[in-house]
């Protein structure tokens, strides 16, 4: 029986209520993402989870960014790897990317899955982890202010993200 037909596996959109379980899954796999990282991505991207009898066993995200969409946090619990679950999560993420060009950063373990989906390497990223020191925030010039982003800022935010 294929993974897609297994009655105990439920693929569905991620909700805010899933963030803690998704973070716990990434911690088990020794991924560096914080709970705040998961919460932010869940708010700004389209996430997917797969459950086995109510237990979260995998995740994936598609994050639109102008003409591109980044796929990320494709995670499958160790005991479920090799069963096609990651492939199904990738299919959901790729579908959510359409019509944008999908890009991603891959771990060495994920390279075979992504290559089988048609991805090709075009660069390398070196990840460094640690505690960042917050810089002193300089005073804003007269007449300028800082405010939270709103939905009305979305178009300008994408323009800035895609600026060359």
C-alpha positions as CSV (number, residue, x, y, z in Angstrom):
1,X,0.0,0.0,0.0
2,X,1.5,3.4,-0.9
3,X,2.0,6.1,1.7
4,X,-0.7,8.3,0.1
5,X,-3.2,5.5,0.6
6,X,-2.2,4.6,4.2
7,X,-5.2,5.4,6.3
8,X,-3.2,6.3,9.3
9,X,-1.3,9.1,7.5
10,X,-3.1,12.4,7.3
11,X,-1.6,15.2,5.1
12,X,-3.0,18.6,5.9
13,X,-2.2,22.3,6.1
14,X,-0.2,23.4,9.1
15,X,-2.0,25.6,11.7
16,X,-0.7,27.7,14.5
17,X,-1.7,24.9,16.9
18,X,0.9,22.7,15.1
19,X,3.9,24.9,15.8
20,X,4.9,23.4,19.1
21,X,4.7,19.8,17.8
22,X,6.6,20.8,14.6
23,X,9.3,22.5,16.7
24,X,9.6,19.4,18.9
25,X,10.0,17.2,15.8
26,X,12.9,19.4,14.6
27,X,14.5,19.3,18.0
28,X,14.4,15.5,18.0
29,X,16.3,15.6,14.6
30,X,18.7,18.1,16.1
31,X,17.7,20.9,13.7
32,X,18.6,24.4,15.0
33,X,15.3,26.2,14.5
34,X,13.7,27.9,17.5
35,X,10.0,27.9,18.4
36,X,9.9,31.5,17.3
37,X,11.3,30.5,13.9
38,X,8.5,28.0,13.4
39,X,5.8,30.5,14.5
40,X,7.1,33.1,12.2
41,X,7.2,30.8,9.2
42,X,3.7,29.4,10.0
43,X,2.4,33.0,9.8
44,X,4.0,34.0,6.5
45,X,4.2,30.7,4.5
46,X,2.0,27.8,3.5
47,X,2.9,24.9,5.7
48,X,2.0,21.2,5.6
49,X,2.1,18.4,8.1
50,X,1.7,14.7,8.0
51,X,0.4,12.8,11.0
52,X,0.3,9.1,11.8
53,X,-2.6,8.4,14.1
54,X,-2.6,12.0,15.4
55,X,1.3,12.1,15.9
56,X,3.1,14.7,13.7
57,X,5.8,12.9,11.7
58,X,6.6,15.4,9.0
59,X,6.5,19.0,7.8
60,X,7.2,21.2,4.8
61,X,6.7,24.8,3.9
62,X,6.4,26.9,0.7
63,X,7.1,30.6,1.2
64,X,6.2,32.8,-1.8
65,X,8.7,35.7,-2.4
66,X,7.8,37.5,-5.6
67,X,8.8,35.4,-8.7
68,X,10.3,32.7,-6.4
69,X,9.1,30.5,-3.6
70,X,11.4,29.0,-1.0
71,X,10.7,25.4,0.2
72,X,11.9,24.8,3.7
73,X,11.7,22.7,6.8
74,X,11.0,19.5,4.9
75,X,11.3,17.1,7.9
76,X,10.3,13.5,8.3
77,X,10.8,11.7,11.7
78,X,13.7,9.2,11.6
79,X,11.5,6.1,12.0
80,X,9.3,7.1,9.0
81,X,12.1,8.0,6.5
82,X,12.4,6.0,3.3
83,X,8.6,5.5,3.0
84,X,7.8,8.3,0.5
85,X,6.5,10.7,3.1
86,X,9.1,13.4,2.2
87,X,8.3,13.0,-1.4
88,X,4.6,13.6,-0.8
89,X,5.4,16.6,1.4
90,X,7.6,17.9,-1.4
91,X,4.8,17.5,-3.9
92,X,2.4,19.5,-1.7
93,X,5.1,22.2,-1.2
94,X,5.9,22.4,-5.0
95,X,2.2,22.6,-5.8
96,X,1.9,25.6,-3.3
97,X,4.8,27.3,-5.1
98,X,3.1,27.4,-8.5
99,X,3.4,29.5,-10.6
100,X,6.6,30.7,-9.0
101,X,10.1,29.2,-9.4
102,X,10.8,26.9,-6.4
103,X,14.2,27.1,-4.7
104,X,15.5,25.5,-1.5
105,X,18.5,25.0,0.7
106,X,19.2,21.3,1.2
107,X,21.0,19.3,3.8
108,X,23.3,16.6,2.5
109,X,20.7,14.0,3.6
110,X,18.0,15.7,1.6
111,X,19.9,16.0,-1.7
112,X,18.7,12.7,-3.2
113,X,15.1,13.6,-2.6
114,X,15.4,17.1,-4.1
115,X,17.5,15.8,-7.0
116,X,14.7,13.3,-7.8
117,X,12.3,16.2,-7.9
118,X,14.4,18.0,-10.5
119,X,16.3,20.4,-8.3
120,X,19.9,21.2,-9.3
121,X,22.7,22.7,-7.2
122,X,23.6,26.2,-8.0
123,X,25.5,27.3,-4.9
124,X,26.4,26.5,-1.3
125,X,25.4,28.0,2.0
126,X,27.5,27.8,5.1
127,X,25.4,27.9,8.2
128,X,26.8,29.3,11.5
129,X,24.9,29.0,14.8
130,X,25.3,30.9,18.0
131,X,23.9,33.6,20.2
132,X,23.7,37.0,18.4
133,X,24.5,40.1,20.4
134,X,21.9,42.8,19.9
135,X,23.4,46.0,18.8
136,X,22.5,49.3,20.4
137,X,19.6,50.8,18.4
138,X,20.5,54.3,17.3
139,X,17.9,57.0,17.7
140,X,15.8,57.7,14.6
141,X,16.2,61.0,12.9
142,X,13.5,63.6,13.7
143,X,10.2,62.9,12.0
144,X,10.9,59.1,11.5
145,X,9.2,56.4,13.5
146,X,9.2,52.6,13.8
147,X,5.9,50.7,13.6
148,X,4.7,47.1,13.2
149,X,4.2,45.9,9.6
150,X,0.6,45.6,8.4
151,X,-1.0,43.8,5.4
152,X,-0.8,47.1,3.6
153,X,3.0,46.9,3.6
154,X,3.1,43.5,1.8
155,X,3.6,44.8,-1.7
156,X,6.5,47.1,-0.7
157,X,8.0,44.3,1.5
158,X,8.1,42.0,-1.6
159,X,9.6,44.8,-3.7
160,X,12.4,45.3,-1.2
161,X,12.9,41.5,-0.8
162,X,13.3,41.2,-4.6
163,X,15.4,44.3,-5.1
164,X,18.7,43.4,-6.8
